Amino acid sequence: MNLILPDTFWPFLLSFQTCFGAPSFRNFCAIVTGWVHCLGRHTITAVALASGDLSRRHISAFHRFFAHAQWALDGLGLVLFHVAESWVPADQRLVVIVDDTLARKTGKCISLGSMHHDPLQSSAHKPFTSFGHVWVVLALWVPLPLNRQRGFALPVLFRLYTGSKRGGQRDAPSRPSTSRRLAAAQRAAALTPHHTKLELARELIGLVASWAPARQVLVLVDSAYAGRTILEQRPANVHVCSRLRMDAALWTPPRPRRAGQNGRPRRRGERLPTPVAWVSARRHWHRLTLPLYGRQVTTQVFQKTAMWYKALREHPVRIALVRDPSGHRRDEAFFCTDVNASAAFMLTAYAHRWTLEVAFRDGKQHLGFEDPQQQLPSAVRRTAPMAFIVYDLVLLWAATCAHVGHPPRWVERSWYRRKTEPSFADLLTGLRQQAWRSRVFDPPSRPRRGQNPSPAWDLAVLSTA
């Protein structure tokens, strides 16, 4: 294959070879190439043009790859997981982040779209909804050498939250010219059971736990996912860390039964004060300085062990109550299902959740996560996650180059005097420049059989990307 990618990038593509048949693997490589070089909206047609491979395959091959080809998205996630896991030291836990993001859509022929709460446009006084897709994403936090302290979230598993039919879900409209295959796909999508976000997140967590059964997994979620569905039905090697409600009903663990005592054993002990009452009555705090969000933060904490019976009925949780000494931030509470976890561990781990928000921003702004417009449900479930697969490959490629002593070159901007590390946009630009540098400035070689010796299609890619 004569695709515009540097030689150092090809080992990552070859690791996916077992996930596809031979024709689909060639299409996959062309799509990743086009996704990297596409500079405008990342529609499938624009990606196909940017790949420079339309001289050897029809445009419909790119659309059929997402709509009808035989490959599994979870299979790609498994390969990405094992490649990224090698960057995590064997004596450390695997930190997994679960959250959802909204991909806004416009148009009449968007399958599986519905109205969802829009957190970016909503305020505390006025909620706002937008039409689109909500994706539940599981990412693996990896301390790549590009920034080991902050780390990076690499999305590896994806589930589309379709909501309920009564919630306004809208399939592509039926038209007289609609093919039988499209109509059958729409009917199959209508019969698919609808799962909640917590059920989808539990499925993703179970997959990761089965992929690494010998390692401890720490799952970081926000308070919306800290429910009984995830906490009580998690695998044995999984612990969960999240934010705790300040009005949570807490209890002491039940006392052991006395000898000869009859009746049903108690499942909880005495009622404890809520976290907000604990914070109000607390006079002595433990001062703690931690590296959070890329800087040193001094905070006050104290810890308790209690049962949060409404969310986890069988085991107690470790609770860390936090107060800002300056008084600028409100009091907060965090919990972890590992009762041996310290407050420093919980706060440092929970701060890693922000890296997934960074991944969402980069995937939408630089790789067009919201751009593809698909009419078939199968294509909808496959196309948008490809943006994050390319995101992972770019970061892993840059980390590997930096590890061997040849980091990708990025343009230093003199007006950013405090900038010492490249952003994702810098890494993506460095990958494009290295690919074109090898194409344009390397000495010419004899073209292989079936290779187009003319650079006309290369110029076409540069002019249309």
C-alpha positions as a Markdown table, in Angstrom:
| # | Residue | x | y | z |
|---|---|---|---|---|
| 1 | Met | 0.0 | 0.0 | 0.0 |
| 2 | Asn | 1.3 | 3.4 | -1.0 |
| 3 | Leu | -0.2 | 5.6 | 1.7 |
| 4 | Ile | 1.1 | 8.9 | 3.0 |
| 5 | Leu | 2.3 | 7.8 | 6.4 |
| 6 | Pro | 5.8 | 7.6 | 8.0 |
| 7 | Asp | 7.4 | 4.3 | 8.4 |
| 8 | Thr | 7.3 | 4.6 | 12.2 |
| 9 | Phe | 3.5 | 4.7 | 12.1 |
| 10 | Trp | 3.0 | 1.5 | 10.2 |
| 11 | Pro | 3.7 | -0.9 | 13.2 |
| 12 | Phe | 0.6 | 0.5 | 15.0 |
| 13 | Leu | -1.6 | -0.2 | 11.9 |
| 14 | Leu | -0.2 | -3.7 | 11.5 |
| 15 | Ser | -1.2 | -4.5 | 15.0 |
| 16 | Phe | -4.9 | -4.3 | 13.8 |
| 17 | Gln | -4.4 | -6.8 | 11.0 |
| 18 | Thr | -6.0 | -9.7 | 12.8 |
| 19 | Cys | -9.2 | -7.6 | 13.3 |
| 20 | Phe | -10.0 | -7.5 | 9.6 |
| 21 | Gly | -10.0 | -9.5 | 6.4 |
| 22 | Ala | -7.4 | -8.5 | 3.8 |
| 23 | Pro | -9.7 | -6.0 | 1.8 |
| 24 | Ser | -11.1 | -4.4 | 5.0 |
| 25 | Phe | -7.6 | -4.0 | 6.4 |
| 26 | Arg | -6.5 | -2.1 | 3.3 |
| 27 | Asn | -9.6 | 0.1 | 3.7 |
| 28 | Phe | -8.9 | 0.6 | 7.3 |
| 29 | Cys | -5.3 | 1.8 | 6.6 |
| 30 | Ala | -6.7 | 4.2 | 3.9 |
| 31 | Ile | -9.3 | 5.6 | 6.3 |
| 32 | Val | -6.8 | 6.2 | 9.1 |
| 33 | Thr | -4.5 | 7.9 | 6.5 |
| 34 | Gly | -7.3 | 10.1 | 5.3 |
| 35 | Trp | -8.4 | 10.9 | 8.9 |
| 36 | Val | -4.9 | 12.1 | 9.7 |
| 37 | His | -4.6 | 14.3 | 6.6 |
| 38 | Cys | -8.1 | 15.7 | 6.4 |
| 39 | Leu | -8.0 | 19.4 | 7.3 |
| 40 | Gly | -11.7 | 20.2 | 7.0 |
| 41 | Arg | -14.9 | 18.4 | 8.1 |
| 42 | His | -14.2 | 14.8 | 8.6 |
| 43 | Thr | -17.0 | 13.3 | 6.6 |
| 44 | Ile | -16.4 | 10.0 | 4.9 |
| 45 | Thr | -16.1 | 11.6 | 1.5 |
| 46 | Ala | -13.6 | 14.1 | 2.8 |
| 47 | Val | -11.6 | 11.4 | 4.5 |
| 48 | Ala | -11.6 | 9.3 | 1.3 |
| 49 | Leu | -10.3 | 12.3 | -0.7 |
| 50 | Ala | -7.6 | 13.1 | 1.9 |
| 51 | Ser | -6.4 | 9.5 | 1.8 |
| 52 | Gly | -5.2 | 9.8 | -1.8 |
| 53 | Asp | -6.4 | 6.3 | -2.5 |
| 54 | Leu | -9.4 | 7.0 | -4.7 |
| 55 | Ser | -7.3 | 6.0 | -7.8 |
| 56 | Arg | -7.3 | 2.4 | -6.6 |
| 57 | Arg | -10.7 | 2.0 | -5.0 |
| 58 | His | -14.2 | 3.4 | -5.4 |
| 59 | Ile | -15.7 | 5.9 | -3.0 |
| 60 | Ser | -18.4 | 3.4 | -2.0 |
| 61 | Ala | -15.7 | 1.1 | -0.5 |
| 62 | Phe | -15.2 | 3.6 | 2.3 |
| 63 | His | -18.9 | 3.8 | 3.1 |
| 64 | Arg | -19.3 | 0.0 | 2.9 |
| 65 | Phe | -16.4 | -0.4 | 5.4 |
| 66 | Phe | -18.5 | 1.2 | 8.1 |
| 67 | Ala | -22.0 | 0.0 | 7.0 |
| 68 | His | -21.5 | -3.6 | 6.0 |
| 69 | Ala | -17.9 | -4.9 | 6.5 |
| 70 | Gln | -17.4 | -7.7 | 9.0 |
| 71 | Trp | -15.4 | -6.3 | 11.8 |
| 72 | Ala | -16.0 | -5.5 | 15.5 |
| 73 | Leu | -15.3 | -2.2 | 17.2 |
| 74 | Asp | -14.6 | -3.9 | 20.5 |
| 75 | Gly | -11.8 | -5.9 | 18.7 |
| 76 | Leu | -10.1 | -2.6 | 17.8 |
| 77 | Gly | -10.5 | -1.6 | 21.4 |
| 78 | Leu | -8.9 | -4.8 | 22.6 |
| 79 | Val | -5.8 | -4.1 | 20.4 |
| 80 | Leu | -5.6 | -0.5 | 21.6 |
| 81 | Phe | -6.0 | -1.6 | 25.2 |
| 82 | His | -3.1 | -4.0 | 25.1 |
| 83 | Val | -0.8 | -1.5 | 23.3 |
| 84 | Ala | -1.6 | 1.2 | 25.8 |
| 85 | Glu | -1.4 | -1.2 | 28.8 |
| 86 | Ser | 2.3 | -1.7 | 28.1 |
| 87 | Trp | 2.9 | 1.9 | 29.1 |
| 88 | Val | 1.5 | 1.4 | 32.6 |
| 89 | Pro | 4.0 | -0.1 | 35.1 |
| 90 | Ala | 3.1 | -3.7 | 36.1 |
| 91 | Asp | 3.1 | -2.8 | 39.8 |
| 92 | Gln | 0.5 | -0.1 | 39.4 |
| 93 | Arg | -3.3 | -0.2 | 39.0 |
| 94 | Leu | -5.0 | 0.3 | 35.7 |
| 95 | Val | -6.8 | 3.6 | 35.9 |
| 96 | Val | -10.0 | 3.6 | 33.8 |
| 97 | Ile | -12.2 | 6.7 | 33.2 |
| 98 | Val | -15.8 | 6.4 | 32.1 |
| 99 | Asp | -17.9 | 9.3 | 31.0 |
| 100 | Asp | -20.3 | 10.3 | 28.2 |
| 101 | Thr | -20.2 | 13.1 | 25.6 |
| 102 | Leu | -22.7 | 14.6 | 23.2 |
| 103 | Ala | -22.0 | 14.7 | 19.4 |
| 104 | Arg | -24.4 | 17.3 | 18.0 |
| 105 | Lys | -25.9 | 16.5 | 14.7 |
| 106 | Thr | -27.9 | 18.5 | 12.1 |
| 107 | Gly | -29.9 | 17.1 | 9.1 |
| 108 | Lys | -32.9 | 15.0 | 8.4 |
| 109 | Cys | -31.3 | 11.6 | 7.6 |
| 110 | Ile | -29.3 | 11.0 | 10.9 |
| 111 | Ser | -30.1 | 7.5 | 12.2 |
| 112 | Leu | -30.5 | 6.8 | 16.0 |
| 113 | Gly | -30.4 | 10.6 | 16.8 |
| 114 | Ser | -32.5 | 12.1 | 19.6 |
| 115 | Met | -32.7 | 15.1 | 21.8 |
| 116 | His | -30.3 | 15.1 | 24.7 |
| 117 | His | -29.3 | 17.4 | 27.5 |
| 118 | Asp | -26.5 | 19.8 | 26.3 |
| 119 | Pro | -24.2 | 20.5 | 29.3 |
| 120 | Leu | -22.1 | 23.1 | 27.4 |
| 121 | Gln | -25.1 | 25.3 | 26.5 |
| 122 | Ser | -27.1 | 24.7 | 29.7 |
| 123 | Ser | -26.9 | 26.8 | 32.8 |
| 124 | Ala | -27.9 | 26.3 | 36.4 |
| 125 | His | -31.2 | 28.1 | 35.8 |
| 126 | Lys | -32.0 | 27.1 | 32.2 |
| 127 | Pro | -31.4 | 23.6 | 30.8 |
| 128 | Phe | -30.8 | 23.2 | 27.1 |
| 129 | Thr | -31.1 | 20.3 | 24.8 |
| 130 | Ser | -29.5 | 19.5 | 21.4 |
| 131 | Phe | -30.2 | 16.9 | 18.7 |
| 132 | Gly | -27.4 | 14.3 | 18.3 |
| 133 | His | -25.8 | 11.2 | 19.7 |
| 134 | Val | -24.6 | 10.5 | 23.2 |
| 135 | Trp | -21.6 | 8.2 | 23.5 |
| 136 | Val | -20.6 | 6.4 | 26.6 |
| 137 | Val | -16.8 | 6.2 | 26.4 |
| 138 | Leu | -14.3 | 4.2 | 28.5 |
| 139 | Ala | -10.7 | 5.4 | 28.4 |
| 140 | Leu | -7.5 | 4.0 | 29.8 |
| 141 | Trp | -5.3 | 6.6 | 31.6 |
| 142 | Val | -1.7 | 6.2 | 30.5 |
| 143 | Pro | 1.4 | 8.1 | 31.8 |
| 144 | Leu | 3.0 | 8.6 | 28.4 |
| 145 | Pro | 6.4 | 10.2 | 28.3 |
| 146 | Leu | 5.0 | 13.3 | 26.6 |
| 147 | Asn | 3.6 | 14.3 | 30.0 |
| 148 | Arg | 3.9 | 11.7 | 32.7 |
| 149 | Gln | 2.5 | 13.7 | 35.6 |
| 150 | Arg | -0.7 | 14.7 | 33.9 |
| 151 | Gly | -1.0 | 11.6 | 31.7 |
| 152 | Phe | -3.4 | 11.0 | 28.8 |
| 153 | Ala | -6.8 | 9.3 | 28.5 |
| 154 | Leu | -6.9 | 6.9 | 25.5 |
| 155 | Pro | -10.5 | 6.1 | 24.6 |
| 156 | Val | -10.7 | 2.3 | 23.8 |
| 157 | Leu | -14.4 | 1.3 | 24.2 |
| 158 | Phe | -17.6 | 3.0 | 23.0 |
| 159 | Arg | -21.3 | 2.5 | 23.3 |
| 160 | Leu | -24.0 | 4.6 | 21.7 |
| 161 | Tyr | -26.8 | 5.6 | 24.2 |
| 162 | Thr | -30.0 | 5.7 | 22.2 |
| 163 | Gly | -32.4 | 6.5 | 25.0 |
| 164 | Ser | -36.0 | 5.5 | 24.6 |
| 165 | Lys | -38.3 | 5.8 | 21.7 |
| 166 | Arg | -40.6 | 8.0 | 23.8 |
| 167 | Gly | -37.6 | 10.3 | 24.4 |
| 168 | Gly | -37.6 | 11.5 | 20.9 |
| 169 | Gln | -35.4 | 9.1 | 19.0 |
| 170 | Arg | -35.4 | 9.6 | 15.3 |
| 171 | Asp | -34.3 | 7.3 | 12.6 |
| 172 | Ala | -33.6 | 8.2 | 9.0 |
| 173 | Pro | -37.0 | 8.9 | 7.4 |
| 174 | Ser | -38.4 | 6.3 | 5.0 |
| 175 | Arg | -38.6 | 7.4 | 1.4 |
| 176 | Pro | -39.9 | 5.7 | -1.7 |
| 177 | Ser | -36.3 | 5.4 | -2.9 |
| 178 | Thr | -35.0 | 3.8 | 0.4 |
| 179 | Ser | -33.4 | 0.5 | -0.3 |
| 180 | Arg | -34.6 | -2.7 | 1.3 |
| 181 | Arg | -31.3 | -3.1 | 3.2 |
| 182 | Leu | -31.7 | 0.4 | 4.8 |
| 183 | Ala | -35.3 | -0.3 | 5.7 |
| 184 | Ala | -34.4 | -3.6 | 7.3 |
| 185 | Ala | -31.6 | -2.0 | 9.3 |
| 186 | Gln | -34.0 | 0.7 | 10.6 |
| 187 | Arg | -36.5 | -2.0 | 11.7 |
| 188 | Ala | -33.7 | -4.0 | 13.5 |
| 189 | Ala | -32.6 | -0.8 | 15.3 |
| 190 | Ala | -36.1 | -0.2 | 16.4 |
| 191 | Leu | -36.3 | -3.7 | 18.0 |
| 192 | Thr | -32.9 | -3.3 | 19.8 |
| 193 | Pro | -33.4 | -3.0 | 23.6 |
| 194 | His | -32.5 | 0.3 | 25.0 |
| 195 | His | -30.0 | 0.4 | 27.9 |
| 196 | Thr | -29.3 | 3.1 | 30.4 |
| 197 | Lys | -26.0 | 4.9 | 30.5 |
| 198 | Leu | -25.1 | 3.0 | 33.7 |
| 199 | Glu | -25.8 | -0.3 | 32.1 |
| 200 | Leu | -23.6 | 0.5 | 29.1 |
| 201 | Ala | -20.8 | 1.7 | 31.5 |
| 202 | Arg | -21.1 | -1.6 | 33.5 |
| 203 | Glu | -20.7 | -3.5 | 30.2 |
| 204 | Leu | -17.6 | -1.6 | 29.3 |
| 205 | Ile | -16.1 | -2.0 | 32.7 |
| 206 | Gly | -16.7 | -5.8 | 32.6 |
| 207 | Leu | -14.9 | -6.0 | 29.3 |
| 208 | Val | -11.8 | -4.3 | 30.6 |
| 209 | Ala | -11.8 | -6.4 | 33.8 |
| 210 | Ser | -11.9 | -9.5 | 31.6 |
| 211 | Trp | -9.1 | -8.3 | 29.4 |
| 212 | Ala | -6.8 | -7.8 | 32.5 |
| 213 | Pro | -7.9 | -10.3 | 35.1 |
| 214 | Ala | -4.6 | -10.3 | 36.9 |
| 215 | Arg | -4.5 | -6.6 | 37.5 |
| 216 | Gln | -6.4 | -4.3 | 39.8 |
| 217 | Val | -8.6 | -1.8 | 38.0 |
| 218 | Leu | -9.6 | 1.6 | 39.4 |
| 219 | Val | -12.6 | 3.1 | 37.7 |
| 220 | Leu | -13.1 | 6.9 | 37.8 |
| 221 | Val | -16.6 | 8.2 | 37.3 |
| 222 | Asp | -18.5 | 11.3 | 38.1 |
| 223 | Ser | -21.4 | 11.4 | 40.5 |
| 224 | Ala | -24.0 | 10.6 | 37.7 |
| 225 | Tyr | -22.4 | 7.1 | 37.3 |
| 226 | Ala | -21.9 | 6.4 | 41.0 |
| 227 | Gly | -25.0 | 4.3 | 41.3 |
| 228 | Arg | -25.9 | 0.8 | 42.4 |
| 229 | Thr | -25.8 | -0.5 | 38.9 |
| 230 | Ile | -22.0 | 0.0 | 38.7 |
| 231 | Leu | -21.0 | -0.3 | 42.4 |
| 232 | Glu | -22.8 | -3.5 | 43.3 |
| 233 | Gln | -22.3 | -5.5 | 40.1 |
| 234 | Arg | -18.6 | -4.7 | 39.4 |
| 235 | Pro | -16.0 | -7.5 | 38.9 |
| 236 | Ala | -13.9 | -8.6 | 41.8 |
| 237 | Asn | -10.7 | -6.9 | 40.5 |
| 238 | Val | -12.5 | -3.5 | 40.1 |
| 239 | His | -12.7 | -0.6 | 42.6 |
| 240 | Val | -14.6 | 2.6 | 41.9 |
| 241 | Cys | -13.7 | 6.2 | 42.9 |
| 242 | Ser | -16.1 | 9.1 | 42.5 |
| 243 | Arg | -17.6 | 12.2 | 44.1 |
| 244 | Leu | -20.0 | 11.7 | 47.0 |
| 245 | Arg | -23.2 | 13.6 | 47.5 |
| 246 | Met | -23.0 | 16.1 | 50.4 |
| 247 | Asp | -26.4 | 15.0 | 51.6 |
| 248 | Ala | -25.7 | 11.2 | 51.3 |
| 249 | Ala | -27.3 | 9.0 | 53.9 |
| 250 | Leu | -24.4 | 7.2 | 55.7 |
| 251 | Trp | -24.5 | 4.3 | 58.2 |
| 252 | Thr | -22.1 | 2.4 | 60.4 |
| 253 | Pro | -21.3 | -1.2 | 59.4 |
| 254 | Pro | -23.7 | -3.7 | 61.1 |
| 255 | Arg | -22.6 | -5.2 | 64.4 |
| 256 | Pro | -21.8 | -9.0 | 64.3 |
| 257 | Arg | -24.6 | -11.2 | 65.5 |
| 258 | Arg | -24.6 | -12.5 | 69.0 |
| 259 | Ala | -24.6 | -16.2 | 69.7 |
| 260 | Gly | -28.1 | -17.5 | 69.7 |
| 261 | Gln | -29.6 | -14.3 | 68.2 |
| 262 | Asn | -32.7 | -15.0 | 66.1 |
| 263 | Gly | -34.2 | -13.1 | 63.2 |
| 264 | Arg | -32.9 | -11.6 | 60.0 |
| 265 | Pro | -29.3 | -10.2 | 60.4 |
| 266 | Arg | -29.0 | -6.4 | 60.1 |
| 267 | Arg | -27.6 | -5.0 | 57.0 |
| 268 | Arg | -26.5 | -1.6 | 58.4 |
| 269 | Gly | -25.8 | -0.1 | 61.7 |
| 270 | Glu | -26.5 | 3.3 | 63.2 |
| 271 | Arg | -27.2 | 6.4 | 61.2 |
| 272 | Leu | -24.3 | 8.8 | 60.8 |
| 273 | Pro | -24.3 | 12.5 | 60.0 |
| 274 | Thr | -24.3 | 13.6 | 56.3 |
| 275 | Pro | -21.1 | 14.8 | 54.8 |
| 276 | Val | -22.3 | 18.4 | 55.0 |
| 277 | Ala | -23.0 | 18.0 | 58.8 |
| 278 | Trp | -19.6 | 16.4 | 59.3 |
| 279 | Val | -17.8 | 19.3 | 57.5 |
| 280 | Ser | -19.8 | 21.9 | 59.5 |
| 281 | Ala | -18.9 | 20.3 | 62.9 |
| 282 | Arg | -15.2 | 19.6 | 62.0 |
| 283 | Arg | -12.7 | 21.8 | 63.8 |
| 284 | His | -9.4 | 20.1 | 63.1 |
| 285 | Trp | -8.3 | 19.2 | 59.6 |
| 286 | His | -5.3 | 17.5 | 58.1 |
| 287 | Arg | -3.3 | 19.7 | 55.8 |
| 288 | Leu | -2.3 | 18.1 | 52.5 |
| 289 | Thr | -0.3 | 19.3 | 49.4 |
| 290 | Leu | -0.8 | 17.4 | 46.2 |
| 291 | Pro | -0.1 | 17.8 | 42.5 |
| 292 | Leu | -3.5 | 18.3 | 41.0 |
| 293 | Tyr | -4.3 | 19.4 | 37.5 |
| 294 | Gly | -0.7 | 20.2 | 36.7 |
| 295 | Arg | 0.1 | 22.3 | 39.8 |
| 296 | Gln | 0.6 | 22.0 | 43.5 |
| 297 | Val | -2.6 | 22.4 | 45.5 |
| 298 | Thr | -2.8 | 22.7 | 49.3 |
| 299 | Thr | -6.1 | 21.4 | 50.8 |
| 300 | Gln | -7.5 | 20.2 | 54.1 |
| 301 | Val | -8.9 | 16.7 | 54.4 |
| 302 | Phe | -10.1 | 14.2 | 56.9 |
| 303 | Gln | -11.3 | 10.6 | 56.3 |
| 304 | Lys | -14.1 | 8.3 | 57.5 |
| 305 | Thr | -15.2 | 4.8 | 56.7 |
| 306 | Ala | -19.0 | 4.3 | 56.5 |
| 307 | Met | -21.7 | 2.5 | 54.5 |
| 308 | Trp | -23.5 | 4.3 | 51.7 |
| 309 | Tyr | -26.4 | 1.9 | 51.8 |
| 310 | Lys | -28.4 | 3.5 | 49.0 |
| 311 | Ala | -25.6 | 2.8 | 46.4 |
| 312 | Leu | -23.7 | -0.1 | 47.9 |
| 313 | Arg | -25.5 | -2.4 | 50.4 |
| 314 | Glu | -22.8 | -5.0 | 51.2 |
| 315 | His | -19.5 | -3.2 | 51.8 |
| 316 | Pro | -18.4 | 0.1 | 53.4 |
| 317 | Val | -16.6 | 2.8 | 51.5 |
| 318 | Arg | -13.7 | 5.1 | 52.3 |
| 319 | Ile | -14.8 | 8.8 | 52.4 |
| 320 | Ala | -12.5 | 11.8 | 52.1 |
| 321 | Leu | -14.0 | 15.2 | 53.0 |
| 322 | Val | -12.1 | 18.1 | 51.5 |
| 323 | Arg | -12.1 | 21.9 | 52.3 |
| 324 | Asp | -10.3 | 24.7 | 50.5 |
| 325 | Pro | -8.2 | 26.7 | 53.1 |
| 326 | Ser | -8.6 | 29.8 | 51.0 |
| 327 | Gly | -12.4 | 29.5 | 51.0 |
| 328 | His | -12.7 | 30.0 | 47.2 |
| 329 | Arg | -14.1 | 26.5 | 46.6 |
| 330 | Arg | -17.0 | 24.8 | 48.2 |
| 331 | Asp | -16.5 | 21.8 | 50.5 |
| 332 | Glu | -16.5 | 18.4 | 48.7 |
| 333 | Ala | -16.6 | 14.7 | 49.5 |
| 334 | Phe | -15.1 | 11.8 | 47.6 |
| 335 | Phe | -15.4 | 8.0 | 48.1 |
| 336 | Cys | -13.6 | 4.9 | 47.1 |
| 337 | Thr | -14.8 | 1.3 | 47.4 |
| 338 | Asp | -11.3 | 0.4 | 48.5 |
| 339 | Val | -11.4 | 1.0 | 52.3 |
| 340 | Asn | -7.6 | 1.1 | 52.4 |
| 341 | Ala | -7.3 | 4.1 | 50.0 |
| 342 | Ser | -5.9 | 7.3 | 51.4 |
| 343 | Ala | -7.2 | 10.8 | 50.8 |
| 344 | Ala | -4.1 | 11.7 | 48.7 |
| 345 | Phe | -4.7 | 8.6 | 46.5 |
| 346 | Met | -8.4 | 9.4 | 45.9 |
| 347 | Leu | -7.8 | 13.1 | 45.1 |
| 348 | Thr | -4.9 | 12.4 | 42.8 |
| 349 | Ala | -6.7 | 9.7 | 41.0 |
| 350 | Tyr | -9.9 | 11.6 | 40.6 |
| 351 | Ala | -8.0 | 14.5 | 39.1 |
| 352 | His | -7.1 | 12.2 | 36.2 |
| 353 | Arg | -10.7 | 12.4 | 35.0 |
| 354 | Trp | -9.9 | 15.8 | 33.4 |
| 355 | Thr | -7.7 | 14.1 | 30.8 |
| 356 | Leu | -10.8 | 12.5 | 29.3 |
| 357 | Glu | -12.4 | 15.9 | 28.9 |
| 358 | Val | -9.2 | 17.0 | 27.1 |
| 359 | Ala | -9.6 | 13.9 | 24.8 |
| 360 | Phe | -13.2 | 14.9 | 24.0 |
| 361 | Arg | -12.2 | 18.4 | 23.1 |
| 362 | Asp | -9.3 | 17.3 | 20.9 |
| 363 | Gly | -11.4 | 14.6 | 19.2 |
| 364 | Lys | -14.1 | 17.0 | 18.3 |
| 365 | Gln | -12.0 | 20.0 | 17.3 |
| 366 | His | -9.1 | 18.3 | 15.5 |
| 367 | Leu | -10.5 | 15.0 | 14.3 |
| 368 | Gly | -14.1 | 15.7 | 13.6 |
| 369 | Phe | -15.8 | 13.4 | 16.1 |
| 370 | Glu | -19.2 | 15.1 | 15.4 |
| 371 | Asp | -18.8 | 15.5 | 11.6 |
| 372 | Pro | -19.8 | 12.1 | 10.0 |
| 373 | Gln | -23.4 | 12.0 | 8.8 |
| 374 | Gln | -24.7 | 8.4 | 8.6 |
| 375 | Gln | -28.0 | 6.9 | 7.7 |
| 376 | Leu | -27.5 | 3.2 | 8.7 |
| 377 | Pro | -27.5 | 2.3 | 12.4 |
| 378 | Ser | -24.5 | 0.0 | 11.9 |
| 379 | Ala | -22.5 | 2.9 | 10.3 |
| 380 | Val | -23.5 | 5.3 | 13.1 |
| 381 | Arg | -22.2 | 2.9 | 15.7 |
| 382 | Arg | -18.8 | 2.6 | 13.9 |
| 383 | Thr | -17.9 | 5.8 | 12.2 |
| 384 | Ala | -17.6 | 8.4 | 15.1 |
| 385 | Pro | -15.4 | 6.2 | 17.3 |
| 386 | Met | -12.9 | 6.1 | 14.5 |
| 387 | Ala | -11.9 | 9.7 | 15.4 |
| 388 | Phe | -10.8 | 8.5 | 18.9 |
| 389 | Ile | -9.0 | 5.5 | 17.5 |
| 390 | Val | -6.9 | 7.9 | 15.3 |
| 391 | Tyr | -6.5 | 10.1 | 18.4 |
| 392 | Asp | -5.0 | 7.1 | 20.3 |
| 393 | Leu | -2.7 | 6.1 | 17.4 |
| 394 | Val | -1.3 | 9.6 | 17.1 |
| 395 | Leu | -0.5 | 9.8 | 20.9 |
| 396 | Leu | 1.0 | 6.3 | 21.0 |
| 397 | Trp | 3.1 | 7.0 | 17.9 |
| 398 | Ala | 4.4 | 10.3 | 19.4 |
| 399 | Ala | 5.1 | 8.6 | 22.8 |
| 400 | Thr | 7.0 | 5.8 | 21.0 |
| 401 | Cys | 9.1 | 8.3 | 19.1 |
| 402 | Ala | 9.9 | 10.3 | 22.2 |
| 403 | His | 10.8 | 7.0 | 24.1 |
| 404 | Val | 13.4 | 6.0 | 21.5 |
| 405 | Gly | 14.9 | 9.5 | 21.5 |
| 406 | His | 13.3 | 10.9 | 18.3 |
| 407 | Pro | 10.3 | 13.0 | 19.5 |
| 408 | Pro | 8.2 | 14.5 | 16.7 |
| 409 | Arg | 9.1 | 18.0 | 15.8 |
| 410 | Trp | 6.5 | 20.7 | 16.6 |
| 411 | Val | 6.4 | 24.4 | 15.8 |
| 412 | Glu | 7.5 | 26.4 | 18.8 |
| 413 | Arg | 5.6 | 29.6 | 19.2 |
| 414 | Ser | 7.6 | 32.5 | 20.8 |
| 415 | Trp | 4.5 | 34.1 | 22.2 |
| 416 | Tyr | 3.8 | 31.0 | 24.3 |
| 417 | Arg | 6.7 | 31.6 | 26.7 |
| 418 | Arg | 5.6 | 29.1 | 29.3 |
| 419 | Lys | 4.8 | 26.3 | 26.9 |
| 420 | Thr | 7.2 | 23.4 | 27.3 |
| 421 | Glu | 5.2 | 20.4 | 26.0 |
| 422 | Pro | 3.4 | 19.9 | 22.7 |
| 423 | Ser | -0.4 | 19.9 | 22.5 |
| 424 | Phe | -2.3 | 17.2 | 20.5 |
| 425 | Ala | -2.6 | 19.7 | 17.6 |
| 426 | Asp | 1.2 | 20.0 | 17.6 |
| 427 | Leu | 1.6 | 16.2 | 17.5 |
| 428 | Leu | -1.0 | 15.8 | 14.7 |
| 429 | Thr | 0.8 | 18.5 | 12.7 |
| 430 | Gly | 4.1 | 16.8 | 13.3 |
| 431 | Leu | 2.8 | 13.5 | 12.0 |
| 432 | Arg | 1.5 | 15.1 | 8.9 |
| 433 | Gln | 4.8 | 17.0 | 8.3 |
| 434 | Gln | 6.9 | 13.8 | 8.8 |
| 435 | Ala | 4.7 | 11.9 | 6.4 |
| 436 | Trp | 4.9 | 14.6 | 3.7 |
| 437 | Arg | 8.6 | 15.1 | 4.4 |
| 438 | Ser | 9.4 | 11.5 | 3.5 |
| 439 | Arg | 7.1 | 11.8 | 0.5 |
| 440 | Val | 8.5 | 15.1 | -0.9 |
| 441 | Phe | 12.1 | 15.4 | 0.2 |
| 442 | Asp | 13.3 | 11.8 | 0.2 |
| 443 | Pro | 15.3 | 10.8 | -2.9 |
| 444 | Pro | 13.1 | 9.2 | -5.6 |
| 445 | Ser | 13.0 | 5.5 | -5.9 |
| 446 | Arg | 11.8 | 3.2 | -8.6 |
| 447 | Pro | 8.0 | 2.7 | -8.3 |
| 448 | Arg | 6.8 | -0.7 | -7.3 |
| 449 | Arg | 4.4 | -2.7 | -9.4 |
| 450 | Gly | 0.9 | -1.2 | -9.3 |
| 451 | Gln | 2.2 | 2.0 | -7.8 |
| 452 | Asn | 1.4 | 5.3 | -9.5 |
| 453 | Pro | 4.7 | 7.0 | -10.3 |
| 454 | Ser | 3.0 | 10.3 | -11.0 |
| 455 | Pro | 2.7 | 12.7 | -8.1 |
| 456 | Ala | -0.6 | 14.1 | -9.5 |
| 457 | Trp | -2.7 | 12.4 | -6.8 |
| 458 | Asp | -0.4 | 13.6 | -4.1 |
| 459 | Leu | -1.0 | 17.2 | -5.2 |
| 460 | Ala | -4.7 | 16.4 | -5.4 |
| 461 | Val | -4.6 | 15.4 | -1.7 |
| 462 | Leu | -2.8 | 18.6 | -0.7 |
| 463 | Ser | -5.4 | 20.8 | -2.6 |
| 464 | Thr | -8.5 | 19.0 | -1.3 |
| 465 | Ala | -7.6 | 18.1 | 2.3 |
